[in-house]
């Protein structure tokens, strides 16, 4: 398994973990946005760390600016793909939650007023 595959698995695992966390730990909107922002920041920090490691590796093992630029471009694309995937899953989860809430609300017996 090469480094880019490991990175993609890491990002996929992060996205799946975030989606499951959102589904099974309901929070207020503000708490959820804060949690998502914190997770995104941790992910970006990890990515920055990996990019720096990659740059050092290329410098130590040869390769010019083109190789580094190519590696950074692939990393950026992987990040963009991962962010879009997490955003799509999040939106789908929210939509499913809203639909389920509306379904459950529709199944609740209506109270009759006193006349």
BELJO-V388015 format. One line per field, one symbol per residue. phi: phi as a letter, one per 40 degrees, with the letter a starting at -180 (. if undefined). A space follows every 10 residues. Layout:
phi = ???
//
This chain:
phi = .ccccccccc cccccccccc cccbbcbcdc cccccccccc cccccccdcc ccccccdccc bghbcccccc cccccccccd cccccccccc cccccccccc dccccccccc ccccb
//
